[in-house]
Amino acid sequence: MGEKYYIDTCIWRDHYENRFGSQGRPLGKYAAELFLKIMKNKDIIIFSEHIIHEMKQAFAQEEVEDMFHILDVMNILQKVEITKADWEEARNLADERDVSRADALHAVLARKHNAILITQNVKDFKKFSDFLFIKRPEEII
């Protein structure tokens, strides 16, 4: 087993919607290549119920289950629990660093599980760079 990654919701959506960023950046392609690399290396993707919750804002339950299925079958998904202490720490960090509670929770969980947080939202997540490794997919592939 190699690296552990906590993949932000934006990356999941980039992949499944094949999204493009500003100036035509192929975000979907970057995300797909990242997932392929993780599968090839048999690395681990950490995810939480909060990722599922955010995905359900854009996709139906069945679609979300399908998205995670192949990675689950390959034994590279690891679901982590969110504790009351995680929520509390995320709330405090969000207030201290002027970021959303959701982003703070993702940062807390990534750090807690020694995972690299993968996101395109570097602007907000860089506020956690004192305790968290943050990368874009194109920096990993």
ChimeraX attribute file (.defattr): number of C-alpha atoms within 10 A of each C-alpha:
attribute: neighborCount
match mode: 1-to-1
recipient: residues
	/A:1	8
	/A:2	9
	/A:3	13
	/A:4	21
	/A:5	24
	/A:6	25
	/A:7	25
	/A:8	21
	/A:9	20
	/A:10	18
	/A:11	25
	/A:12	21
	/A:13	18
	/A:14	20
	/A:15	21
	/A:16	16
	/A:17	11
	/A:18	16
	/A:19	18
	/A:20	15
	/A:21	11
	/A:22	7
	/A:23	6
	/A:24	8
	/A:25	11
	/A:26	16
	/A:27	24
	/A:28	21
	/A:29	18
	/A:30	23
	/A:31	28
	/A:32	19
	/A:33	17
	/A:34	21
	/A:35	21
	/A:36	13
	/A:37	14
	/A:38	21
	/A:39	17
	/A:40	9
	/A:41	13
	/A:42	18
	/A:43	18
	/A:44	20
	/A:45	23
	/A:46	23
	/A:47	21
	/A:48	18
	/A:49	12
	/A:50	16
	/A:51	18
	/A:52	16
	/A:53	14
	/A:54	15
	/A:55	19
	/A:56	15
	/A:57	9
	/A:58	11
	/A:59	15
	/A:60	10
	/A:61	14
	/A:62	9
	/A:63	14
	/A:64	17
	/A:65	14
	/A:66	11
	/A:67	15
	/A:68	13
	/A:69	13
	/A:70	13
	/A:71	18
	/A:72	15
	/A:73	9
	/A:74	10
	/A:75	14
	/A:76	19
	/A:77	20
	/A:78	16
	/A:79	12
	/A:80	15
	/A:81	12
	/A:82	14
	/A:83	10
	/A:84	9
	/A:85	10
	/A:86	18
	/A:87	17
	/A:88	13
	/A:89	16
	/A:90	23
	/A:91	17
	/A:92	14
	/A:93	21
	/A:94	18
	/A:95	13
	/A:96	9
	/A:97	13
	/A:98	12
	/A:99	17
	/A:100	15
	/A:101	18
	/A:102	16
	/A:103	19
	/A:104	26
	/A:105	22
	/A:106	23
	/A:107	27
	/A:108	22
	/A:109	24
	/A:110	27
	/A:111	17
	/A:112	12
	/A:113	13
	/A:114	16
	/A:115	21
	/A:116	21
	/A:117	25
	/A:118	26
	/A:119	21
	/A:120	20
	/A:121	15
	/A:122	15
	/A:123	8
	/A:124	16
	/A:125	23
	/A:126	14
	/A:127	17
	/A:128	19
	/A:129	12
	/A:130	7
	/A:131	12
	/A:132	19
	/A:133	18
	/A:134	23
	/A:135	19
	/A:136	20
	/A:137	22
	/A:138	15
	/A:139	10
	/A:140	12
	/A:141	14
